[in-house]
């Protein structure tokens, strides 16, 4: 079976884990927080989608741009999880799991952006 370039990236696999975690998290958010659900879904799906676009790009400056967008979306997710924690609408273990995963994703994307900048 052949794979797309983005499917081979550890950061893409981690971003897909993030999508799963977000889906589980939003199932448990109260109904009155639809704005957070929407924002988290959009920012969360932006991470793997921009990684896929970047991996499929040949121009280094464009590749870098997609990885930077993915990184910004990941940090946006971190902010949304912080809000959920502040509002006490997320379990602490889910918050910590999301934070750890997002820190890994941001670190990997930062490295990818730096590497694509130099090539």
C-alpha positions in Angstrom: 0.0 0.0 0.0 1.4 3.4 -0.9 1.1 6.5 1.3 0.8 10.2 0.8 3.8 12.1 2.1 1.9 13.6 5.0 0.8 10.2 6.3 4.5 9.3 6.9 5.0 12.3 9.3 4.9 11.7 13.0 3.4 15.2 13.5 0.5 14.3 11.2 -0.2 11.2 13.2 -0.1 13.3 16.4 -2.4 15.8 14.8 -4.9 13.0 14.0 -4.7 12.0 17.7 -5.6 15.6 18.5 -8.7 15.3 16.3 -9.7 12.2 18.2 -9.1 13.9 21.6 -11.0 17.0 20.5 -14.0 14.9 19.4 -14.0 13.1 22.8 -13.7 16.4 24.6 -16.5 18.2 22.8 -18.9 15.3 23.5 -18.6 16.2 27.2 -18.9 20.0 26.9 -22.1 21.6 28.1 -24.6 22.6 25.5 -24.3 26.3 26.3 -20.7 26.3 25.1 -21.3 25.8 21.3 -18.9 28.7 20.5 -16.0 26.8 22.1 -17.1 23.5 20.4 -17.1 25.2 17.0 -13.8 27.0 17.6 -12.1 23.9 18.8 -13.3 21.8 15.9 -12.2 24.3 13.4 -8.8 25.0 14.9 -8.2 21.2 15.6 -9.0 20.1 12.1 -6.8 22.9 10.7 -3.8 21.3 12.2 -3.7 18.0 10.2 -5.1 19.7 7.1 -2.4 22.3 6.9 0.3 19.6 7.6 -1.1 17.6 4.7 -1.0 20.7 2.4 2.5 21.6 3.5 3.8 18.1 2.9 2.3 18.1 -0.5 3.9 21.4 -1.5 7.2 21.6 -3.4 7.9 25.3 -2.9 9.8 25.6 0.4 8.3 29.0 1.3 4.8 27.6 0.8 5.6 24.4 2.7 6.9 26.6 5.6 3.8 28.8 5.5 1.5 25.7 5.9 3.5 24.4 8.8 3.4 27.8 10.5 -0.4 27.9 10.0 -0.7 24.4 11.5 1.4 25.5 14.5 -0.8 28.6 15.0 -3.9 26.4 14.9 -2.3 24.1 17.5 -1.6 27.0 19.8 -5.1 28.2 19.3 -6.3 24.8 20.5 -4.1 25.2 23.6 -5.8 28.5 24.3 -9.3 27.0 23.9 -8.4 24.1 26.3 -7.1 26.7 28.8 -10.5 28.4 28.6 -12.3 25.1 29.1 -10.1 24.5 32.2 -10.7 28.0 33.5 -14.5 27.5 33.1 -14.2 24.1 34.8 -15.9 22.3 31.9 -13.1 19.8 31.1 -11.7 17.1 33.2 -8.1 17.8 34.4 -6.8 14.6 32.9 -8.2 15.5 29.5 -6.8 19.0 29.8 -3.3 17.6 30.7 -3.5 15.0 27.9 -4.4 17.7 25.4 -1.7 20.1 26.6 1.0 17.4 26.4 -0.1 16.4 22.9 -0.2 20.0 21.7 3.2 20.8 23.1 4.6 17.8 21.1 2.8 19.0 17.9 4.0 22.6 18.3 7.6 21.4 18.8 7.5 19.2 15.8 5.9 21.9 13.6 8.5 24.4 14.8 11.2 22.1 13.7 9.5 21.3 10.3 9.1 25.0 9.7 12.8 25.7 10.4 14.0 22.8 8.2 11.8 23.9 5.3 13.0 27.5 5.7 16.6 26.4 5.2 16.1 24.1 2.2 
